[in-house]
Amino acid sequence: MTRELFHRELTRLQDEVLVMGSMVEKAILDSLQALRDGDAGSSQRIVDEDSRINAKRFEIEDQCIFVVASQQPMASDLRMLASILYIITDLERIADHAEGIARINLMMSDEPLPRRLGYIPAMADRAVAMLRDSLKAFIERDVESARQICNADVEVDRLQDAVYEESFKAMLADPSTIQRNTYLLWTAHNLERIADRCTNICERVIYQVTGRMQEINVSKY
């Protein structure tokens, strides 16, 4: 493999990461919309389609291994390949959390509509923004943006605290709501974990560019 071909292959791998990222983003958005609408059919499709995201991860992983085996990457190129391997693992885990929200909706099938989700949609908006921005920082090799995105995780944690406070107050006021509020707590936890995975992606961006691996934010959960 010539160096020119090698760099074309690296570019293609980056493009495939973005494809996987768009699949994951869609799973998050669709899972929240299904939860809001009480749409069990959409939730089941998200669960069923998670295997496609898993397959995309393994496809990219195989391509990375082939590139390493067929070429002797320089240090910066090797860091990129290593970063891609870790990023696609985090993307696959993010998709698992979206699937988790879809499964929660299936368990809430008897809950009345419209669904009152409180701060959960705001959590989802910020988590999706973090995902988009972290992948943009990866493509642009933007260390400063990666650091700023990690700081946005604090706002997601604050919103999770608000969901917990709101849910516990509702449980105490009306014990009949304990089950539905427990489901909302699980949903908030999935969204908080999505945000944490986005900080992992940003840490890999920083490593890719600087060669230094460090934890930017450590979640309190």
MDAnalysis code that builds the backbone (N, CA, C; Angstrom):
import MDAnalysis as mda
import numpy as np

u = mda.Universe.empty(663, n_residues=221, atom_resindex=np.repeat(np.arange(221), 3), trajectory=True)
u.add_TopologyAttr("name", ["N", "CA", "C"] * 221)
u.add_TopologyAttr("resid", np.arange(1, 222))
u.add_TopologyAttr("resname", ["MET", "THR", "ARG", "GLU", "LEU", "PHE", "HIS", "ARG", "GLU", "LEU", "THR", "ARG", "LEU", "GLN", "ASP", "GLU", "VAL", "LEU", "VAL", "MET", "GLY", "SER", "MET", "VAL", "GLU", "LYS", "ALA", "ILE", "LEU", "ASP", "SER", "LEU", "GLN", "ALA", "LEU", "ARG", "ASP", "GLY", "ASP", "ALA", "GLY", "SER", "SER", "GLN", "ARG", "ILE", "VAL", "ASP", "GLU", "ASP", "SER", "ARG", "ILE", "ASN", "ALA", "LYS", "ARG", "PHE", "GLU", "ILE", "GLU", "ASP", "GLN", "CYS", "ILE", "PHE", "VAL", "VAL", "ALA", "SER", "GLN", "GLN", "PRO", "MET", "ALA", "SER", "ASP", "LEU", "ARG", "MET", "LEU", "ALA", "SER", "ILE", "LEU", "TYR", "ILE", "ILE", "THR", "ASP", "LEU", "GLU", "ARG", "ILE", "ALA", "ASP", "HIS", "ALA", "GLU", "GLY", "ILE", "ALA", "ARG", "ILE", "ASN", "LEU", "MET", "MET", "SER", "ASP", "GLU", "PRO", "LEU", "PRO", "ARG", "ARG", "LEU", "GLY", "TYR", "ILE", "PRO", "ALA", "MET", "ALA", "ASP", "ARG", "ALA", "VAL", "ALA", "MET", "LEU", "ARG", "ASP", "SER", "LEU", "LYS", "ALA", "PHE", "ILE", "GLU", "ARG", "ASP", "VAL", "GLU", "SER", "ALA", "ARG", "GLN", "ILE", "CYS", "ASN", "ALA", "ASP", "VAL", "GLU", "VAL", "ASP", "ARG", "LEU", "GLN", "ASP", "ALA", "VAL", "TYR", "GLU", "GLU", "SER", "PHE", "LYS", "ALA", "MET", "LEU", "ALA", "ASP", "PRO", "SER", "THR", "ILE", "GLN", "ARG", "ASN", "THR", "TYR", "LEU", "LEU", "TRP", "THR", "ALA", "HIS", "ASN", "LEU", "GLU", "ARG", "ILE", "ALA", "ASP", "ARG", "CYS", "THR", "ASN", "ILE", "CYS", "GLU", "ARG", "VAL", "ILE", "TYR", "GLN", "VAL", "THR", "GLY", "ARG", "MET", "GLN", "GLU", "ILE", "ASN", "VAL", "SER", "LYS", "TYR"])
u.atoms.positions = np.array([
    [0.855, -1.193, 0.000],
    [0.000, 0.000, 0.000],
    [0.893, 1.246, 0.000],
    [0.745, 2.105, -1.016],
    [1.537, 3.328, -1.083],
    [1.059, 4.320, -0.032],
    [1.898, 5.324, 0.265],
    [1.515, 6.321, 1.261],
    [0.267, 7.082, 0.822],
    [0.175, 7.352, -0.476],
    [-1.003, 8.065, -0.972],
    [-2.267, 7.231, -0.744],
    [-2.171, 5.959, -1.067],
    [-3.304, 5.066, -0.855],
    [-3.608, 4.931, 0.637],
    [-2.549, 4.889, 1.424],
    [-2.709, 4.778, 2.869],
    [-3.499, 5.959, 3.422],
    [-3.157, 7.170, 3.000],
    [-3.855, 8.341, 3.502],
    [-5.283, 8.422, 2.970],
    [-5.510, 7.907, 1.770],
    [-6.886, 7.820, 1.271],
    [-7.701, 6.871, 2.144],
    [-7.054, 5.798, 2.568],
    [-7.739, 4.826, 3.421],
    [-8.057, 5.439, 4.792],
    [-7.142, 6.246, 5.326],
    [-7.420, 6.925, 6.590],
    [-8.620, 7.869, 6.459],
    [-8.667, 8.588, 5.345],
    [-9.790, 9.490, 5.102],
    [-11.094, 8.712, 5.011],
    [-11.052, 7.570, 4.344],
    [-12.253, 6.740, 4.216],
    [-12.705, 6.233, 5.577],
    [-11.746, 5.878, 6.429],
    [-12.098, 5.420, 7.772],
    [-12.775, 6.535, 8.575],
    [-12.263, 7.750, 8.450],
    [-12.903, 8.874, 9.119],
    [-14.334, 9.061, 8.632],
    [-14.534, 8.927, 7.328],
    [-15.879, 9.057, 6.767],
    [-16.805, 7.967, 7.324],
    [-16.271, 6.772, 7.485],
    [-17.083, 5.671, 8.016],
    [-17.449, 5.925, 9.480],
    [-16.557, 6.547, 10.229],
    [-16.875, 6.920, 11.610],
    [-18.053, 7.898, 11.623],
    [-18.053, 8.848, 10.690],
    [-19.168, 9.803, 10.614],
    [-20.474, 9.105, 10.233],
    [-20.392, 8.129, 9.338],
    [-21.586, 7.356, 8.973],
    [-22.142, 6.653, 10.204],
    [-21.255, 6.014, 10.952],
    [-21.693, 5.339, 12.176],
    [-22.266, 6.353, 13.164],
    [-21.621, 7.505, 13.277],
    [-22.112, 8.547, 14.173],
    [-23.509, 9.003, 13.818],
    [-23.801, 9.125, 12.522],
    [-25.144, 9.538, 12.101],
    [-26.176, 8.463, 12.422],
    [-25.788, 7.202, 12.312],
    [-26.681, 6.103, 12.690],
    [-27.002, 6.157, 14.182],
    [-25.981, 6.433, 14.971],
    [-26.153, 6.501, 16.426],
    [-27.011, 7.701, 16.812],
    [-26.743, 8.851, 16.195],
    [-27.542, 10.045, 16.483],
    [-29.015, 9.798, 16.183],
    [-29.289, 9.159, 15.059],
    [-30.678, 8.868, 14.690],
    [-31.337, 7.957, 15.735],
    [-30.578, 6.985, 16.240],
    [-31.129, 6.084, 17.252],
    [-31.509, 6.854, 18.519],
    [-30.664, 7.818, 18.919],
    [-30.977, 8.612, 20.113],
    [-32.242, 9.445, 19.882],
    [-32.267, 10.184, 18.768],
    [-33.407, 11.054, 18.490],
    [-34.698, 10.256, 18.354],
    [-34.624, 9.137, 17.655],
    [-35.821, 8.316, 17.462],
    [-36.304, 7.711, 18.777],
    [-35.361, 7.318, 19.639],
    [-35.765, 6.716, 20.916],
    [-36.497, 7.728, 21.791],
    [-36.029, 8.981, 21.778],
    [-36.707, 10.012, 22.572],
    [-38.063, 10.365, 21.988],
    [-38.151, 10.430, 20.661],
    [-39.437, 10.734, 20.034],
    [-40.450, 9.624, 20.319],
    [-39.987, 8.380, 20.252],
    [-40.865, 7.254, 20.548],
    [-41.331, 7.284, 21.998],
    [-40.414, 7.653, 22.902],
    [-40.775, 7.755, 24.318],
    [-41.819, 8.843, 24.521],
    [-41.625, 9.977, 23.870],
    [-42.560, 11.096, 23.997],
    [-43.944, 10.717, 23.472],
    [-43.957, 9.992, 22.339],
    [-45.222, 9.656, 21.678],
    [-45.836, 8.346, 22.168],
    [-45.092, 7.593, 22.975],
    [-45.574, 6.276, 23.367],
    [-45.656, 5.323, 22.188],
    [-44.718, 5.454, 21.255],
    [-44.734, 4.693, 20.000],
    [-43.925, 3.404, 20.171],
    [-44.622, 2.326, 20.469],
    [-43.945, 1.047, 20.696],
    [-43.334, 0.494, 19.423],
    [-43.976, 0.725, 18.277],
    [-43.451, 0.221, 17.008],
    [-42.100, 0.813, 16.687],
    [-41.962, 2.132, 16.878],
    [-40.676, 2.786, 16.618],
    [-39.611, 2.279, 17.578],
    [-39.990, 2.090, 18.833],
    [-39.024, 1.588, 19.807],
    [-38.542, 0.195, 19.432],
    [-39.437, -0.641, 18.977],
    [-39.040, -1.988, 18.597],
    [-38.094, -1.955, 17.404],
    [-38.329, -1.024, 16.470],
    [-37.414, -0.898, 15.320],
    [-36.019, -0.484, 15.772],
    [-35.946, 0.411, 16.750],
    [-34.639, 0.830, 17.274],
    [-33.910, -0.360, 17.888],
    [-34.635, -1.166, 18.640],
    [-34.038, -2.366, 19.237],
    [-33.547, -3.312, 18.144],
    [-34.384, -3.517, 17.136],
    [-34.029, -4.452, 16.059],
    [-32.846, -3.957, 15.235],
    [-32.745, -2.631, 15.051],
    [-31.711, -2.075, 14.180],
    [-30.376, -1.860, 14.892],
    [-30.337, -2.111, 16.194],
    [-29.070, -1.946, 16.917],
    [-27.993, -2.869, 16.351],
    [-28.400, -4.007, 15.824],
    [-27.427, -4.939, 15.250],
    [-26.717, -4.333, 14.039],
    [-27.374, -3.425, 13.311],
    [-26.736, -2.765, 12.170],
    [-25.605, -1.865, 12.642],
    [-25.816, -1.188, 13.760],
    [-24.770, -0.334, 14.314],
    [-23.609, -1.181, 14.811],
    [-23.925, -2.295, 15.453],
    [-22.863, -3.205, 15.888],
    [-22.049, -3.694, 14.696],
    [-22.739, -4.044, 13.612],
    [-22.055, -4.540, 12.413],
    [-21.150, -3.466, 11.818],
    [-21.615, -2.213, 11.835],
    [-20.798, -1.106, 11.312],
    [-19.530, -0.945, 12.152],
    [-19.665, -1.083, 13.452],
    [-18.490, -0.989, 14.309],
    [-17.455, -2.052, 13.939],
    [-17.895, -3.303, 13.791],
    [-16.956, -4.380, 13.485],
    [-16.363, -4.230, 12.085],
    [-17.141, -3.673, 11.174],
    [-16.632, -3.420, 9.820],
    [-15.481, -2.409, 9.856],
    [-15.669, -1.320, 10.586],
    [-14.623, -0.302, 10.697],
    [-13.413, -0.869, 11.436],
    [-13.669, -1.659, 12.457],
    [-12.581, -2.266, 13.216],
    [-11.722, -3.156, 12.320],
    [-12.371, -3.958, 11.490],
    [-11.638, -4.827, 10.562],
    [-10.798, -4.008, 9.583],
    [-11.343, -2.891, 9.117],
    [-10.614, -2.033, 8.184],
    [-9.381, -1.437, 8.861],
    [-9.533, -1.021, 10.126],
    [-8.390, -0.474, 10.868],
    [-7.282, -1.518, 11.020],
    [-7.668, -2.722, 11.363],
    [-6.682, -3.792, 11.547],
    [-5.970, -4.093, 10.231],
    [-6.712, -4.076, 9.133],
    [-6.104, -4.314, 7.823],
    [-5.081, -3.233, 7.499],
    [-5.426, -1.974, 7.785],
    [-4.501, -0.865, 7.502],
    [-3.224, -1.008, 8.326],
    [-3.360, -1.353, 9.598],
    [-2.181, -1.534, 10.441],
    [-1.319, -2.686, 9.925],
    [-1.970, -3.766, 9.508],
    [-1.237, -4.952, 9.066],
    [-0.561, -4.755, 7.716],
    [-1.127, -3.909, 6.862],
    [-0.614, -3.764, 5.504],
    [0.332, -2.581, 5.342],
    [0.481, -1.776, 6.399],
    [1.334, -0.585, 6.312],
    [1.986, -0.368, 7.669],
    [3.127, 0.246, 7.690],
    [3.772, 0.596, 8.947],
    [3.467, 2.063, 9.250],
    [2.396, 2.301, 10.012],
    [1.989, 3.694, 10.243],
    [3.004, 4.455, 11.070],
    [3.150, 5.746, 10.773],
    [3.951, 6.618, 11.615],
    [3.187, 6.871, 12.904],
    [3.839, 7.461, 13.883],
    [3.239, 7.607, 15.218],
    [1.899, 8.334, 15.166],
    [1.828, 9.442, 14.422],
    [0.578, 10.212, 14.377],
    [-0.528, 9.415, 13.695],
    [-0.168, 8.675, 12.635],
    [-1.164, 7.854, 11.945],
    [-1.634, 6.711, 12.838],
    [-0.707, 6.143, 13.596],
    [-1.075, 5.052, 14.489],
    [-1.997, 5.559, 15.595],
    [-1.753, 6.776, 16.064],
    [-2.646, 7.356, 17.078],
    [-4.038, 7.559, 16.505],
    [-4.124, 7.968, 15.246],
    [-5.434, 8.130, 14.624],
    [-6.177, 6.797, 14.550],
    [-5.473, 5.760, 14.120],
    [-6.106, 4.446, 14.011],
    [-6.553, 3.942, 15.387],
    [-5.703, 4.138, 16.394],
    [-6.071, 3.733, 17.748],
    [-7.282, 4.529, 18.229],
    [-7.295, 5.825, 17.925],
    [-8.421, 6.668, 18.330],
    [-9.711, 6.212, 17.667],
    [-9.639, 5.868, 16.386],
    [-10.832, 5.393, 15.688],
    [-11.381, 4.141, 16.349],
    [-10.496, 3.231, 16.711],
    [-10.938, 1.988, 17.362],
    [-11.669, 2.284, 18.671],
    [-11.145, 3.221, 19.450],
    [-11.806, 3.558, 20.711],
    [-13.097, 4.337, 20.470],
    [-13.085, 5.235, 19.487],
    [-14.277, 6.052, 19.219],
    [-15.446, 5.185, 18.763],
    [-15.194, 4.235, 17.876],
    [-16.306, 3.400, 17.408],
    [-16.845, 2.512, 18.530],
    [-15.975, 2.165, 19.483],
    [-16.460, 1.425, 20.646],
    [-17.400, 2.290, 21.470],
    [-17.032, 3.563, 21.674],
    [-17.915, 4.473, 22.406],
    [-19.208, 4.723, 21.638],
    [-19.128, 4.849, 20.325],
    [-20.345, 5.034, 19.529],
    [-21.280, 3.840, 19.671],
    [-20.705, 2.657, 19.661],
    [-21.531, 1.453, 19.807],
    [-22.195, 1.421, 21.178],
    [-21.473, 1.866, 22.210],
    [-22.046, 1.922, 23.559],
    [-23.144, 2.992, 23.640],
    [-22.938, 4.113, 22.966],
    [-23.976, 5.148, 22.933],
    [-25.253, 4.584, 22.305],
    [-25.090, 3.830, 21.232],
    [-26.245, 3.200, 20.588],
    [-26.944, 2.240, 21.548],
    [-26.166, 1.554, 22.386],
    [-26.764, 0.665, 23.392],
    [-27.644, 1.458, 24.364],
    [-27.203, 2.657, 24.729],
    [-28.014, 3.485, 25.625],
    [-29.287, 3.965, 24.930],
    [-29.189, 4.271, 23.632],
    [-30.403, 4.625, 22.877],
    [-31.355, 3.437, 22.828],
    [-30.802, 2.258, 22.614],
    [-31.622, 1.047, 22.640],
    [-32.256, 0.868, 24.019],
    [-31.490, 1.193, 25.069],
    [-32.027, 1.098, 26.424],
    [-33.250, 1.984, 26.614],
    [-33.203, 3.195, 26.055],
    [-34.357, 4.100, 26.144],
    [-35.543, 3.521, 25.375],
    [-35.260, 2.911, 24.225],
    [-36.335, 2.274, 23.455],
    [-36.981, 1.146, 24.256],
    [-36.184, 0.380, 24.959],
    [-36.730, -0.722, 25.769],
    [-37.545, -0.181, 26.945],
    [-37.114, 0.950, 27.508],
    [-37.894, 1.581, 28.575],
    [-39.268, 1.967, 28.055],
    [-39.322, 2.516, 26.851],
    [-40.610, 2.882, 26.274],
    [-41.513, 1.662, 26.116],
    [-40.932, 0.541, 25.715],
    [-41.726, -0.680, 25.578],
    [-42.286, -1.118, 26.936],
    [-41.529, -0.898, 28.001],
    [-42.013, -1.252, 29.333],
    [-43.089, -0.282, 29.825],
    [-43.126, 0.936, 29.237],
    [-44.098, 1.951, 29.649],
    [-45.357, 1.923, 28.789],
    [-45.593, 0.824, 28.100],
    [-46.684, 0.769, 27.116],
    [-48.054, 1.085, 27.708],
    [-48.240, 0.832, 28.996],
    [-49.545, 1.079, 29.627],
    [-49.676, 2.485, 30.200],
    [-48.599, 3.260, 30.142],
    [-48.646, 4.611, 30.696],
    [-49.477, 5.531, 29.794],
    [-50.275, 6.405, 30.386],
    [-51.142, 7.283, 29.574],
    [-50.353, 8.350, 28.822],
    [-50.919, 8.823, 27.743],
    [-50.354, 9.923, 26.956],
    [-51.151, 11.190, 27.263],
    [-50.607, 12.403, 27.053],
    [-49.231, 12.630, 26.603],
    [-48.217, 12.391, 27.722],
    [-47.001, 12.057, 27.342],
    [-45.945, 11.803, 28.305],
    [-45.348, 13.124, 28.800],
    [-45.246, 13.269, 30.078],
    [-44.587, 14.446, 30.668],
    [-43.169, 14.033, 31.029],
    [-42.212, 14.530, 30.270],
    [-40.826, 14.070, 30.421],
    [-39.939, 15.055, 31.171],
    [-40.469, 16.188, 31.563],
    [-39.691, 17.127, 32.366],
    [-38.413, 17.589, 31.679],
    [-37.291, 17.400, 32.363],
    [-36.005, 17.874, 31.851],
    [-35.335, 16.884, 30.888],
    [-35.958, 15.753, 30.658],
    [-35.323, 14.728, 29.824],
    [-35.098, 15.191, 28.384],
    [-36.056, 15.852, 27.711],
    [-35.759, 16.343, 26.360],
    [-34.573, 17.307, 26.303],
    [-34.432, 18.146, 27.326],
    [-33.280, 19.065, 27.361],
    [-31.985, 18.282, 27.510],
    [-32.006, 17.242, 28.329],
    [-30.831, 16.368, 28.445],
    [-30.476, 15.756, 27.100],
    [-31.497, 15.268, 26.402],
    [-31.264, 14.631, 25.098],
    [-30.682, 15.624, 24.101],
    [-31.218, 16.847, 24.081],
    [-30.707, 17.868, 23.154],
    [-29.224, 18.118, 23.394],
    [-28.827, 18.225, 24.643],
    [-27.430, 18.514, 24.952],
    [-26.534, 17.313, 24.657],
    [-27.030, 16.128, 24.930],
    [-26.233, 14.930, 24.645],
    [-26.016, 14.764, 23.147],
    [-27.050, 15.007, 22.351],
    [-26.913, 14.907, 20.893],
    [-25.964, 15.981, 20.372],
    [-26.064, 17.191, 20.929],
    [-25.142, 18.258, 20.518],
    [-23.704, 17.874, 20.842],
    [-23.490, 17.269, 22.004],
    [-22.145, 16.818, 22.361],
    [-21.637, 15.765, 21.376],
    [-22.518, 14.860, 20.970],
    [-22.117, 13.832, 20.007],
    [-21.704, 14.463, 18.682],
    [-22.537, 15.345, 18.169],
    [-22.216, 16.004, 16.893],
    [-20.897, 16.764, 16.990],
    [-20.763, 17.539, 18.055],
    [-19.585, 18.394, 18.197],
    [-18.315, 17.570, 18.413],
    [-18.431, 16.451, 19.143],
    [-17.240, 15.632, 19.382],
    [-16.740, 15.000, 18.085],
    [-17.651, 14.583, 17.219],
    [-17.231, 14.002, 15.938],
    [-16.679, 15.076, 15.007],
    [-17.228, 16.278, 15.081],
    [-16.686, 17.396, 14.308],
    [-15.260, 17.711, 14.773],
    [-15.047, 17.706, 16.090],
    [-13.705, 17.947, 16.617],
    [-12.745, 16.851, 16.175],
    [-13.231, 15.625, 16.101],
    [-12.395, 14.514, 15.648],
    [-11.946, 14.726, 14.198],
    [-12.864, 15.071, 13.331],
    [-12.523, 15.273, 11.919],
    [-11.584, 16.464, 11.748],
    [-11.827, 17.517, 12.511],
    [-11.034, 18.748, 12.375],
    [-9.788, 18.753, 13.260],
    [-9.625, 17.688, 14.071],
    [-8.465, 17.600, 14.969],
    [-8.378, 18.845, 15.855],
    [-9.526, 19.233, 16.407],
    [-9.657, 20.487, 17.136],
    [-9.599, 20.219, 18.640],
    [-8.430, 20.397, 19.221],
    [-8.222, 20.102, 20.633],
    [-9.009, 21.066, 21.523],
    [-9.017, 22.338, 21.189],
    [-9.705, 23.312, 22.023],
    [-11.209, 23.033, 22.071],
    [-11.799, 22.718, 20.920],
    [-13.223, 22.379, 20.907],
    [-13.488, 21.119, 21.719],
    [-12.590, 20.150, 21.611],
    [-12.759, 18.906, 22.363],
    [-12.802, 19.187, 23.865],
    [-11.942, 20.072, 24.337],
    [-11.943, 20.412, 25.764],
    [-13.253, 21.101, 26.157],
    [-13.732, 22.011, 25.320],
    [-14.969, 22.727, 25.622],
    [-16.168, 21.783, 25.645],
    [-16.181, 20.812, 24.746],
    [-17.280, 19.841, 24.706],
    [-17.309, 19.033, 26.000],
    [-16.150, 18.654, 26.483],
    [-16.089, 17.922, 27.749],
    [-16.715, 18.732, 28.877],
    [-16.502, 20.046, 28.861],
    [-17.074, 20.901, 29.910],
    [-18.600, 20.923, 29.856],
    [-19.172, 20.686, 28.648],
    [-20.631, 20.681, 28.510],
    [-21.275, 19.526, 29.265],
    [-20.490, 18.524, 29.617],
    [-21.027, 17.377, 30.363],
    [-21.572, 17.802, 31.724],
    [-21.030, 18.886, 32.263],
    [-21.485, 19.376, 33.566],
    [-22.958, 19.767, 33.503],
    [-23.383, 20.369, 32.399],
    [-24.774, 20.773, 32.250],
    [-25.692, 19.556, 32.166],
    [-25.239, 18.504, 31.502],
    [-26.033, 17.271, 31.445],
    [-26.190, 16.691, 32.841],
    [-25.123, 16.718, 33.635],
    [-25.203, 16.228, 35.017],
    [-26.192, 17.061, 35.836],
    [-26.197, 18.380, 35.624],
    [-27.138, 19.239, 36.358],
    [-28.581, 18.892, 35.996],
    [-28.806, 18.653, 34.720],
    [-30.157, 18.296, 34.285],
    [-30.572, 16.942, 34.848],
    [-29.626, 16.018, 34.945],
    [-29.955, 14.736, 35.560],
    [-30.346, 14.929, 37.024],
    [-29.628, 15.794, 37.725],
    [-29.997, 16.101, 39.116],
    [-31.430, 16.634, 39.182],
    [-31.784, 17.484, 38.205],
    [-33.134, 18.056, 38.187],
    [-34.184, 16.979, 37.937],
    [-33.876, 16.032, 37.048],
    [-34.794, 14.921, 36.796],
    [-34.976, 14.096, 38.066],
    [-33.879, 13.817, 38.759],
    [-33.958, 13.036, 39.999],
    [-34.819, 13.763, 41.043],
    [-34.555, 15.050, 41.222],
    [-35.316, 15.824, 42.214],
    [-36.802, 15.831, 41.874],
    [-37.110, 16.092, 40.609],
    [-38.497, 16.149, 40.158],
    [-39.191, 14.800, 40.335],
    [-38.483, 13.731, 39.984],
    [-39.073, 12.391, 40.046],
    [-39.312, 11.961, 41.491],
    [-38.349, 12.217, 42.367],
    [-38.513, 11.812, 43.764],
    [-39.643, 12.596, 44.443],
    [-39.785, 13.871, 44.113],
    [-40.895, 14.663, 44.653],
    [-42.227, 14.085, 44.205],
    [-42.294, 13.699, 42.926],
    [-43.535, 13.129, 42.403],
    [-43.858, 11.795, 43.074],
    [-42.834, 10.984, 43.317],
    [-43.050, 9.696, 43.983],
    [-43.586, 9.886, 45.399],
    [-43.013, 10.867, 46.114],
    [-43.451, 11.109, 47.481],
    [-44.871, 11.673, 47.528],
    [-45.186, 12.506, 46.545],
    [-46.520, 13.116, 46.507],
    [-47.589, 12.107, 46.105],
    [-47.219, 11.158, 45.238],
    [-48.197, 10.192, 44.731],
    [-47.499, 8.862, 44.471],
    [-47.547, 7.942, 45.428],
    [-46.850, 6.659, 45.270],
    [-47.268, 5.861, 44.037],
    [-48.440, 6.165, 43.486],
    [-48.865, 5.439, 42.284],
    [-47.983, 5.767, 41.079],
    [-47.176, 6.844, 41.177],
    [-46.310, 7.240, 40.062],
    [-44.901, 6.674, 40.192],
    [-44.675, 5.843, 41.195],
    [-43.311, 5.353, 41.437],
    [-42.745, 4.630, 40.223],
    [-43.545, 3.756, 39.612],
    [-43.024, 2.985, 38.489],
    [-42.669, 3.875, 37.305],
    [-43.589, 4.773, 36.908],
    [-43.307, 5.616, 35.739],
    [-42.113, 6.537, 36.002],
    [-41.986, 7.041, 37.225],
    [-40.849, 7.911, 37.521],
    [-39.544, 7.133, 37.600],
    [-39.625, 5.886, 38.003],
    [-38.436, 5.035, 37.961],
    [-37.957, 4.860, 36.529],
    [-38.892, 4.668, 35.611],
    [-38.535, 4.557, 34.192],
    [-37.866, 5.850, 33.698],
    [-38.361, 6.997, 34.160],
    [-37.772, 8.267, 33.740],
    [-36.362, 8.427, 34.319],
    [-36.149, 7.935, 35.536],
    [-34.802, 7.959, 36.110],
    [-33.853, 7.105, 35.277],
    [-34.320, 5.957, 34.832],
    [-33.493, 5.094, 33.981],
    [-33.166, 5.792, 32.660],
    [-34.163, 6.487, 32.112],
    [-33.937, 7.224, 30.863],
    [-32.868, 8.295, 31.048],
    [-32.987, 9.054, 32.136],
    [-31.999, 10.101, 32.411],
    [-30.610, 9.507, 32.581],
    [-30.526, 8.358, 33.222],
    [-29.219, 7.710, 33.391],
    [-28.617, 7.348, 32.035],
    [-29.429, 6.823, 31.130],
    [-28.927, 6.498, 29.798],
    [-28.398, 7.741, 29.089],
    [-29.106, 8.850, 29.207],
    [-28.664, 10.086, 28.554],
    [-27.381, 10.618, 29.182],
    [-27.275, 10.501, 30.502],
    [-26.052, 10.945, 31.169],
    [-24.850, 10.111, 30.720],
    [-25.067, 8.824, 30.520],
    [-23.986, 7.958, 30.057],
    [-23.613, 8.276, 28.612],
    [-24.585, 8.656, 27.808],
    [-24.282, 9.077, 26.440],
    [-23.333, 10.279, 26.465],
    [-23.636, 11.245, 27.317],
    [-22.775, 12.430, 27.425],
    [-21.376, 12.037, 27.884],
    [-21.289, 11.109, 28.831],
    [-19.969, 10.655, 29.282],
    [-19.184, 10.006, 28.149],
    [-19.864, 9.231, 27.316],
    [-19.190, 8.600, 26.171],
    [-18.684, 9.658, 25.192],
    [-19.417, 10.751, 25.076],
    [-18.954, 11.839, 24.191],
    [-17.682, 12.470, 24.734],
    [-17.567, 12.578, 26.057],
    [-16.316, 13.096, 26.615],
    [-15.164, 12.131, 26.329],
    [-15.453, 10.832, 26.319],
    [-14.418, 9.861, 25.950],
    [-13.910, 10.112, 24.533],
    [-14.849, 10.385, 23.619],
    [-14.463, 10.665, 22.235],
    [-13.559, 11.892, 22.190],
    [-13.913, 12.922, 22.953],
    [-13.099, 14.145, 22.965],
    [-11.714, 13.886, 23.530],
    [-11.637, 13.037, 24.544],
    [-10.322, 12.689, 25.091],
    [-9.458, 11.992, 24.047],
    [-10.088, 11.199, 23.182],
    [-9.346, 10.539, 22.098],
    [-8.899, 11.538, 21.045],
    [-9.694, 12.573, 20.823],
    [-9.279, 13.630, 19.888],
    [-8.007, 14.297, 20.407],
    [-8.011, 14.608, 21.698],
    [-6.842, 15.251, 22.298],
    [-5.621, 14.337, 22.214],
    [-5.825, 13.055, 22.490],
    [-4.723, 12.092, 22.386],
    [-4.207, 11.997, 20.954],
    [-5.117, 11.950, 20.012],
    [-4.721, 11.823, 18.609],
    [-3.807, 12.973, 18.185],
    [-4.146, 14.167, 18.626],
    [-3.397, 15.352, 18.189],
    [-2.129, 15.559, 19.013],
    [-2.221, 15.368, 20.325],
    [-1.105, 15.726, 21.208],
    [-0.249, 14.542, 21.634],
    [-0.811, 13.343, 21.541],
    [-0.092, 12.167, 22.018],
    [-0.198, 11.981, 23.518],
    [-1.014, 12.813, 24.182],
    [-1.189, 12.710, 25.632],
    [-2.617, 12.275, 25.944],
    [-2.742, 11.245, 26.774],
    [-4.054, 10.746, 27.179],
    [-4.362, 11.231, 28.572],
    [-5.511, 11.904, 28.733],
    [-5.884, 12.411, 30.050],
    [-7.393, 12.433, 30.168],
    [-7.868, 12.261, 31.404],
    [-9.298, 12.389, 31.669],
    [-9.623, 13.845, 31.866],
    [-10.578, 14.356, 31.082],
    [-10.935, 15.774, 31.174],
    [-11.960, 15.984, 32.273],
    [-13.042, 15.207, 32.232],
    [-14.072, 15.271, 33.263],
    [-14.340, 13.854, 33.757],
    [-14.486, 13.719, 35.054],
    [-14.847, 12.429, 35.640],
    [-16.261, 12.546, 36.169],
    [-17.180, 11.750, 35.613],
    [-18.580, 11.838, 36.031],
    [-18.728, 11.479, 37.496],
    [-19.668, 12.140, 38.153],
    [-19.935, 11.818, 39.556],
    [-20.847, 10.617, 39.687],
    [-21.379, 10.109, 38.549],
    [-22.298, 8.973, 38.608],
    [-21.583, 7.700, 38.181],
])
